[in-house]
């Protein structure tokens, strides 16, 4: 086995063990933070738990952990920030699945929130997770430094609002009646998917009080894996297994939306995703063994089967 192959093998093992650890930690934290009250709000908490507990790849909390590990951040803190960003992500999924948006019946292998409960409860569950994400970031337990807490809140707001995830979703709705070119689709996905991924990476550095000009390499890494992740998603939407994906596939094609695959073709899309992963790993050249997990995550985003 060559040195490069050994590094990839060690990275894969580290990824698998850390992913399981982070997923378990997020579920335990959600279980504590979303305790069902003995009052009429019970169904709201049940709906939040339905969407948030025991589901998904936990990629965003994993990225917070991996970036925090670069700077030896207390893992209990990266877990809390990971829970906040996951709450924001889950909120977006709940709302995206609504009939007024993507109108999906299944998510993460189970009924979407508006199917398991009702539309009004789904809207409130999403709203509540959105609010709780900021409440958790503002808590001194997340960081004793008020400037760190403030920057985390500001950056998450930017990543999830009109200059980020929500803006990307608006572009995605417009894509059904527009003929987007490759640069527009790239911009759409940088906002809809990439912005929250970028926040997750940068959050680990913010917790470590790394100044903005010290995060340039991490921003480049996050930008590239965000696009690679979406290209891989577009490929899976064409070739994937719905049982593994846990949701309906081929919806973009049916809606007539332009995607990386429709604009580039399958083979070129695969090549581009691989090139982006290599480029992302290149951004980490100044780091040593402490970046092994980030490198493994970059490979994982295009190798995952769901």
PEJO-V242311 format. One record per run of one state. SS is the DSSP state (helix for helix, strand for strand, loop for the rest). FROM is the first residue (numbers start at 1). LEN is the number of residues. If there is no record, write none. Layout:
# PEJO-V242311
ss=SS from=FROM len=LEN
ss=SS from=FROM len=LEN
This chain:
# PEJO-V242311
ss=loop from=1 len=2
ss=helix from=3 len=31
ss=loop from=34 len=8
ss=helix from=42 len=11
ss=loop from=53 len=6
ss=helix from=59 len=12
ss=loop from=71 len=4
ss=helix from=75 len=22
ss=loop from=97 len=9
ss=strand from=106 len=2
ss=loop from=108 len=2
ss=strand from=110 len=2
ss=loop from=112 len=1
ss=helix from=113 len=4
ss=loop from=117 len=2
ss=helix from=119 len=20
ss=loop from=139 len=7
ss=helix from=146 len=15
ss=loop from=161 len=4
ss=helix from=165 len=13
ss=loop from=178 len=4
ss=helix from=182 len=26
ss=loop from=208 len=4
ss=helix from=212 len=3
ss=loop from=215 len=1
ss=helix from=216 len=24
ss=loop from=240 len=2
ss=helix from=242 len=4
ss=loop from=246 len=5
ss=helix from=251 len=5
ss=loop from=256 len=4
ss=helix from=260 len=5
ss=loop from=265 len=1
ss=helix from=266 len=17
ss=loop from=283 len=6
ss=helix from=289 len=15
ss=loop from=304 len=3
